[in-house]
Amino acid sequence: MIEKVVLDYLSNELNVPVVLELEDNLPDEFVVIEKTGSSVFNHIHSATFALQSYSNSLYGAAKLNEEVKSKMNSLIELGSIFKSNLNSDYNFTDTSTKKYRYQAVYDVYY
């Protein structure tokens, strides 16, 4: 399952918790991974991921977002991944919880 591959990779590469859903008792900084879609064309699988970097400041969220992008760009180091492409990234502060976050959207081919 591609979600597990990305989760395991980022968990090993980042110094913050990486989760698939919001959990209780998370620290100030963490990353949430969400697969937003997938497809198959000519036996090549692709998935789109939204990676949300949370922090207690806007600067912290932006900095963590840059770390996430750096690691996602290196995802091709895994033998099962042959392309990891940044689609977009932007300030995505959660107004309902008042938590700072950035979101990076990636297309991953495997």
C-alpha positions in Angstrom: 0.0 0.0 0.0 1.6 3.3 -1.1 0.4 5.2 1.9 2.4 2.9 4.1 5.5 3.3 1.9 5.3 7.1 2.2 4.5 7.0 5.9 7.4 4.8 6.7 9.9 6.8 4.6 8.9 10.2 6.0 8.8 8.7 9.6 12.4 7.6 9.2 13.6 10.8 7.5 11.9 13.5 9.6 12.4 14.4 13.2 8.7 14.9 13.9 5.8 12.4 14.1 4.2 11.5 10.8 0.6 10.2 10.9 -2.2 9.3 8.6 -4.8 11.0 10.7 -5.0 13.5 13.5 -4.5 11.9 16.9 -4.7 13.1 20.5 -1.6 14.2 22.3 0.4 15.1 19.2 3.3 17.6 19.8 3.4 21.1 18.5 5.1 20.0 15.2 3.9 17.0 13.1 3.0 15.9 9.6 -0.3 14.4 8.4 -0.3 12.4 5.2 -3.5 12.0 3.2 -3.9 10.2 -0.2 -6.4 12.3 -2.1 -6.6 10.2 -5.3 -4.9 7.5 -7.4 -5.0 6.1 -10.9 -3.4 3.4 -13.2 -2.3 4.0 -16.8 -0.4 1.4 -18.8 0.3 -0.6 -15.6 1.9 2.5 -14.0 0.3 3.5 -10.6 0.1 7.0 -9.4 -1.2 8.6 -6.3 -1.8 12.2 -5.2 -0.8 13.1 -1.6 -1.6 16.1 0.5 1.1 16.5 3.2 0.1 18.9 6.0 2.9 20.3 8.1 1.7 21.6 11.5 3.5 23.9 13.9 2.8 26.4 16.6 3.9 29.3 14.3 3.4 30.2 10.7 7.2 30.3 10.2 7.6 26.8 11.9 4.9 25.4 9.6 6.6 26.9 6.5 10.0 25.5 7.6 8.6 22.1 8.3 6.9 22.2 4.9 10.3 22.8 3.2 11.8 19.8 5.1 8.8 17.6 3.9 9.3 18.8 0.3 13.0 18.0 0.4 12.3 14.5 1.7 9.5 13.9 -0.8 11.8 15.0 -3.6 14.2 12.2 -2.4 11.4 9.6 -2.3 12.7 8.2 -5.6 15.6 6.7 -3.6 13.2 3.9 -2.8 13.3 1.2 -5.5 9.5 1.1 -5.8 9.1 4.8 -6.6 10.2 6.3 -9.9 8.8 9.8 -9.7 7.7 12.2 -7.0 6.6 15.5 -8.3 5.5 18.6 -6.4 2.1 19.8 -7.7 1.7 22.8 -5.3 2.3 24.0 -1.8 0.7 26.8 0.2 -0.3 28.2 3.5 -3.2 26.1 4.7 -3.7 27.4 8.3 -6.6 25.5 9.9 -9.0 28.3 10.9 -11.4 26.0 12.8 -8.6 24.8 15.2 -6.4 27.9 14.9 -3.4 25.8 14.1 -0.7 26.8 11.7 -0.1 24.5 8.8 1.3 24.4 5.3 0.2 21.8 2.7 2.3 20.3 -0.1 0.6 18.3 -2.8 2.6 15.6 -4.5 2.0 13.2 -7.4 3.9 9.9 -6.8 4.4 7.3 -9.5 5.2 3.7 -8.5 
